């Protein structure tokens, strides 16, 4: 992370100098602005070193959850941080996590804080992770922060597993359907085409279904490479498009508007928002910092912008529920429960309740969606295969009818 040298005016108007790490100049200026301080001079004195850290790769959430739980247990038992990191690096079977823990252990032993050491590995430890660890260090309750992190990660992993398992069967059926159709169209249909040619059938004798299928087979077999290149180009173009801010916002808006899957995606985002926000607040993270972290983990840029807009309004003195309601992205029940939690001083508890509710809603939606998709996909696959079979046999039926009628006439003569 880059290191900046800064000069700012303190509350008395005097000039103070110092150095700090930050993702960018804008991020560091924002920190001082939130504290009511004015930066007079700002200069980068050291470039970021995150490229090396990124080389370690990304660790799976399940392994991070186990790491947090073990780390919390050892810290609670009074084991030093350096010793904990050394033991956990030896115990883990993940080579990426092992290298990361060894690197963090060396930095902590050299005097660097745990949160700052983890911050050098952004692909593994996100802003939520860093924020909770920093709050635990400041409040002297690192073991509680690690425990909350492990619980959060375990619930996040469970939610992802539910979504994945619910969509696995429909995806497999679709892949099988596409594979079967490609096989029939590129191998079986050409065999029938040759048969039609051998028995003297002309193209004008074919029904519309057969003509369509023969044309499709011809294009797939003769222009297969071109079609594959076009598909790859479309995929690459899509990835480049969503890598831009405009493209990402456009696709995230589409995700929320798609029938059936849009409400499911919204419920998943609401679960992440509530769970992340509640975990941060219960760990003692200030609400402005918590909302900034939540915006980066909610999973949808449209909802993230709504959270950041609400954060800006809260900084100006508004209540948290009002700007969320104005964004139209948060249902009235959520806004009402957040308002009650804010008034009663139990906002973290209310957010946990909201997260539990939406998690159960996601599970119910997935169950009903899976139950509806399975028969629909089977019917679709049967329709496609039936269409191909009927289209191929209709010309043969006509030939058989002509032969039968011809044979009957000959017998009569």
C-alpha positions in Angstrom: 0.0 0.0 0.0 1.4 3.5 -0.8 2.8 5.6 1.9 2.1 9.4 2.0 3.7 12.3 3.7 1.1 14.9 4.8 0.8 18.3 6.5 -2.5 19.3 8.1 -4.1 22.0 10.2 -5.1 20.9 13.7 -8.0 22.2 15.8 -5.9 25.2 17.0 -4.8 26.1 13.5 -1.3 24.8 13.9 0.5 22.7 11.3 1.2 19.1 12.0 3.2 16.6 9.8 3.2 12.9 9.6 3.1 9.8 7.3 0.4 7.3 6.7 -0.6 4.4 4.4 -3.7 4.7 2.2 -5.1 3.2 -0.9 -5.0 6.6 -2.6 -4.7 10.3 -2.1 -8.5 10.7 -2.2 -8.9 8.0 0.5 -6.4 9.7 2.8 -8.0 13.1 2.3 -11.4 11.6 3.0 -10.1 10.2 6.4 -8.9 13.7 7.5 -12.1 15.3 6.3 -14.2 12.9 8.4 -12.2 14.0 11.4 -12.7 17.7 10.6 -9.1 18.3 9.6 -7.7 20.0 6.5 -4.8 18.7 4.6 -2.4 21.4 3.5 0.2 19.3 1.7 0.2 15.7 0.5 2.9 13.7 -1.3 3.5 10.0 -2.0 6.9 8.9 -0.6 6.6 5.2 -1.2 4.7 3.2 -3.8 2.5 0.3 -2.8 3.8 -3.2 -2.3 0.6 -5.1 -2.9 1.7 -6.6 -6.2 4.0 -9.0 -4.3 1.2 -9.8 -1.8 -1.2 -10.6 -4.7 1.2 -13.2 -5.9 0.2 -15.4 -2.9 -3.3 -16.0 -4.4 -6.7 -16.0 -2.9 -7.7 -18.3 0.0 -11.1 -20.0 0.1 -13.6 -18.6 2.6 -14.1 -22.0 4.3 -10.3 -22.2 5.2 -10.4 -18.6 6.4 -13.3 -19.4 8.7 -11.4 -22.3 10.2 -8.3 -20.1 10.5 -10.3 -17.4 12.4 -11.8 -19.8 14.8 -8.5 -21.4 15.6 -6.8 -18.0 15.9 -9.5 -16.8 18.3 -9.1 -19.9 20.5 -5.3 -19.4 20.7 -5.5 -15.7 21.4 -8.1 -16.2 24.1 -5.8 -18.8 25.7 -3.1 -16.1 26.0 -0.7 -17.2 23.2 1.2 -14.4 21.6 0.3 -13.3 18.1 3.7 -14.4 16.6 3.4 -17.8 18.2 -0.2 -18.2 17.0 0.7 -17.3 13.4 3.6 -19.7 13.4 1.5 -22.6 14.7 -1.3 -21.9 12.3 1.0 -21.7 9.4 2.4 -25.1 10.2 -1.1 -26.6 10.8 -2.8 -25.4 7.6 -2.8 -27.6 4.5 -3.4 -24.7 2.2 0.0 -23.6 0.6 -1.4 -20.1 -0.2 -2.6 -19.5 3.4 0.7 -20.9 4.7 2.8 -18.4 2.8 0.5 -15.6 3.8 0.6 -16.4 7.5 4.4 -16.7 7.4 4.6 -13.3 5.8 2.2 -11.8 8.3 4.1 -13.4 11.2 7.4 -11.9 10.0 5.8 -8.4 9.8 4.1 -8.7 13.2 7.4 -9.8 14.7 9.1 -6.8 13.1 6.7 -4.5 15.0 3.9 -4.0 12.4 0.3 -4.3 13.6 -1.8 -7.4 12.7 -4.4 -5.4 10.7 -1.7 -3.5 8.7 0.1 -6.8 7.9 -3.1 -8.4 6.7 -3.9 -5.3 4.7 -0.9 -6.2 2.5 -2.9 -9.2 1.2 -6.0 -7.6 -0.2 -7.0 -10.7 -2.3 -7.4 -12.7 0.9 -8.4 -10.2 3.6 -11.0 -7.7 2.4 -12.1 -4.5 4.1 -14.5 -6.3 6.4 -11.7 -8.5 7.7 -9.3 -5.6 8.2 -11.9 -3.4 9.8 -12.9 -6.1 12.4 -9.3 -6.9 13.2 -8.4 -3.2 13.6 -11.4 -2.7 15.9 -10.4 -5.7 18.0 -6.8 -4.4 18.3 -8.0 -0.9 19.4 -10.6 -2.3 21.8 -8.3 -5.0 23.2 -10.9 -7.7 22.2 -9.1 -9.3 19.3 -10.4 -12.8 20.2 -14.0 -11.6 20.1 -13.4 -10.0 16.7 -11.9 -13.2 15.3 -14.8 -15.2 16.7 -17.3 -12.9 15.0 -15.3 -13.1 11.8 -15.4 -16.9 11.9 -19.2 -16.9 12.5 -19.7 -14.4 9.7 -17.6 -16.4 7.2 -19.2 -19.7 8.2 -22.7 -18.2 7.5 -21.5 -16.6 4.3 -20.1 -20.0 3.1 -23.3 -21.7 4.1 -25.4 -19.2 2.1 -23.1 -19.6 -1.0 -23.3 -23.4 -0.7 -27.1 -23.2 -0.6 -27.2 -21.1 -3.7 -24.7 -23.3 -5.5 -26.3 -26.6 -4.6 -29.8 -25.3 -5.6 -28.5 -24.2 -9.0 -26.2 -27.2 -9.7 -28.9 -29.6 -10.9 -30.6 -27.1 -13.3 -27.2 -26.1 -14.7 -26.2 -29.7 -15.3 -29.5 -30.4 -17.0 -29.0 -27.4 -19.3 -25.4 -28.5 -20.1 -26.6 -32.0 -20.9 -29.4 -30.6 -23.1 -27.0 -28.4 -25.0 -24.5 -31.3 -25.5 -27.3 -33.7 -26.7 -28.7 -31.1 -29.1 -25.2 -30.4 -30.5 -24.5 -34.1 -31.0 -27.9 -34.7 -32.7 -27.6 -31.7 -34.9 -23.9 -32.2 -35.9 -23.8 -36.0 -36.3 -27.3 -37.6 -36.4 -29.0 -35.0 -38.7 -26.2 -35.2 -41.4 -26.7 -39.0 -41.5 -30.4 -38.4 -42.2 -29.5 -35.7 -44.8 -27.3 -38.3 -46.7 -30.2 -40.8 -46.5 -32.6 -38.3 -47.9 -30.2 -37.7 -50.8 -29.7 -41.4 -51.5 -33.5 -42.0 -51.8 -33.9 -39.1 -54.1 -35.8 -36.6 -51.9 -35.5 -33.0 -53.0 -35.3 -29.9 -50.7 -38.7 -28.7 -51.8 -40.3 -31.9 -50.6 -39.1 -31.3 -47.0 -41.5 -29.8 -44.4 -40.5 -26.5 -42.8 -39.3 -28.2 -39.6 -36.9 -30.4 -41.6 -35.6 -27.5 -43.7 -34.9 -25.5 -40.5 -33.0 -28.4 -38.9 -31.0 -29.2 -42.0 -29.9 -25.6 -42.4 -29.0 -25.4 -38.7 -26.9 -28.6 -39.0 -25.2 -27.4 -42.1 -24.2 -24.1 -40.5 -23.0 -25.7 -37.3 -20.8 -28.3 -39.2 -19.4 -26.0 -41.8 -19.1 -22.8 -39.7 -18.4 -24.4 -36.3 -15.0 -22.7 -35.9 -16.4 -19.3 -36.8 -19.3 -19.7 -34.3 -16.9 -20.8 -31.6 -14.8 -17.7 -32.2 -17.8 -15.4 -32.1 -18.9 -17.0 -28.8 -15.5 -16.5 -27.3 -15.4 -12.9 -28.5 -18.8 -12.3 -26.9 -17.6 -13.7 -23.6 -14.4 -11.6 -23.7 -16.4 -8.5 -24.7 -18.8 -9.1 -21.8 -16.0 -9.4 -19.3 -14.4 -6.2 -20.6 -17.7 -4.5 -20.4 -18.5 -5.5 -16.8 -14.9 -4.5 -15.8 -15.9 -0.9 -16.4 -17.9 1.1 -13.9 -20.7 1.8 -16.4 -20.8 -1.9 -17.5 -20.8 -3.2 -13.9 -23.6 -0.8 -12.9 -25.6 -1.7 -16.0 -25.3 -5.5 -15.3 -26.0 -5.1 -11.6 -29.2 -3.1 -12.5 -30.2 -5.9 -14.9 -29.6 -8.5 -12.2 -32.1 -6.8 -9.9 -34.7 -6.5 -12.7 -34.6 -10.0 -14.1 -37.8 -11.9 -13.3 -37.5 -14.6 -10.6 -33.7 -14.4 -10.3 -33.8 -10.6 -9.6 -35.7 -10.8 -6.3 -33.4 -13.7 -5.3 -30.3 -11.6 -6.0 -31.8 -8.7 -4.0 -32.5 -11.0 -1.0 -28.9 -12.3 -1.1 -27.5 -8.7 -1.2 -29.8 -7.8 1.7 -28.5 -10.7 3.7 -24.9 -9.7 3.1 -25.7 -6.0 3.9 -27.4 -6.9 7.2 -25.0 -9.6 8.3 -21.9 -7.5 7.5 -23.2 -4.3 9.0 -24.4 -6.0 12.2 -21.0 -7.8 12.6 -19.1 -4.6 12.2 -21.3 -2.6 14.6 -21.2 -5.3 17.3 -17.4 -5.3 17.1 -17.3 -1.5 17.8 -16.6 -0.2 14.3 -17.9 3.3 13.8 -21.0 3.5 11.7 -19.5 5.6 8.9 -16.5 3.2 8.5 -18.9 0.3 8.8 -21.1 1.5 5.9 -18.0 2.2 3.7 -16.9 -1.4 4.3 -20.4 -2.8 3.7 -20.6 -1.0 0.4 -17.6 -3.0 -0.8 -19.0 -6.4 0.3 -22.8 -6.1 -0.5 -22.3 -7.7 -4.0 -24.2 -5.2 -6.2 -22.9 -1.7 -7.2 -26.4 -0.2 -7.3 -27.0 -1.2 -3.7 -23.4 -0.2 -2.8 -24.1 3.3 -4.2 -27.3 3.5 -2.1 -25.3 2.6 1.0 -22.6 5.2 0.2 -25.3 7.9 -0.4 -26.9 7.0 2.9 -23.4 7.2 4.6 -23.0 10.8 3.2 -26.4 11.8 4.5 -25.6 10.3 7.9 -22.4 12.2 8.1 -24.5 15.4 7.6 -26.7 14.4 10.6 -29.5 12.4 9.1 -30.8 9.2 10.7 -29.7 6.0 9.1 -33.2 4.8 8.1 -34.3 7.9 6.1 -31.6 7.8 3.3 -32.0 4.1 3.0 -35.7 4.5 2.5 -35.2 7.2 0.0 -32.9 5.0 -2.1 -35.9 2.6 -2.8 -33.5 -0.3 -2.5 -34.4 -1.3 1.0 -37.9 -2.7 1.8 -40.1 -0.8 4.4 -39.7 -3.7 6.9 -35.9 -3.3 6.8 -36.1 0.5 7.1 -38.5 0.2 10.0 -36.5 -2.4 11.9 -33.3 -0.3 11.4 -35.1 2.7 12.7 -36.3 0.9 15.8 -32.8 -0.5 16.4 -31.3 3.0 16.1 -33.8 4.4 18.6 -33.4 1.6 21.1 -29.6 1.4 20.7 -29.7 -2.2 19.5 -29.0 -1.7 15.8 -26.6 -4.6 15.6 -29.2 -6.9 17.1 -31.9 -5.8 14.6 -29.5 -6.2 11.7 -28.7 -9.7 12.8 -32.5 -10.4 12.9 -32.9 -9.0 9.4 -30.0 -11.1 8.1 -31.6 -14.3 9.6 -35.0 -13.4 8.0 -33.5 -12.9 4.5 -31.4 -16.0 4.8 -34.5 -18.0 5.4 -36.2 -16.2 2.6 -33.3 -17.1 0.3 -33.5 -20.7 1.3 -37.3 -20.8 0.7 -36.9 -19.1 -2.7 -34.2 -21.5 -3.8 -36.3 -24.5 -2.8 -39.4 -23.3 -4.7 -37.2 -22.2 -7.7 -35.5 -25.6 -7.9 -38.8 -27.4 -7.6 -40.1 -25.4 -10.5 -37.0 -25.5 -12.7 -36.4 -29.2 -12.7 -39.7 -30.3 -14.5 -39.5 -27.3 -16.8 -36.0 -28.2 -17.9 -36.9 -31.8 -18.4 -40.0 -30.8 -20.5 -37.7 -28.4 -22.5 -35.2 -31.2 -23.2 -38.0 -33.6 -24.2 -39.5 -30.9 -26.6 -36.1 -30.3 -28.3 -35.3 -34.0 -28.8 -38.9 -34.6 -29.9 -38.7 -31.7 -32.4 -35.5 -33.2 -33.9 -37.0 -36.7 -34.1 -40.2 -35.6 -35.8 -38.4 -33.3 -38.2 -36.2 -36.1 -39.4 -38.9 -38.8 -39.7 -41.6 -36.7 -41.4 -39.9 -36.9 -44.9 -39.5 -40.7 -44.4 -43.1 -41.0 -43.6 -44.0 -39.2 -46.8 -41.8 -41.6 -48.8 -43.4 -44.6 -47.1 -46.9 -43.3 -47.9 -45.9 -42.7 -51.6 -44.5 -46.2 -51.8 -47.6 -47.7 -50.1 -49.9 -45.8 -52.5 -47.7 -46.7 -55.4 -47.7 -50.4 -54.4 -51.5 -50.3 -54.0 -52.0 -48.9 -57.5 -49.7 -51.5 -59.0 -51.6 -54.3 -57.3 -54.9 -52.9 -58.6 -53.6 -52.8 -62.1 
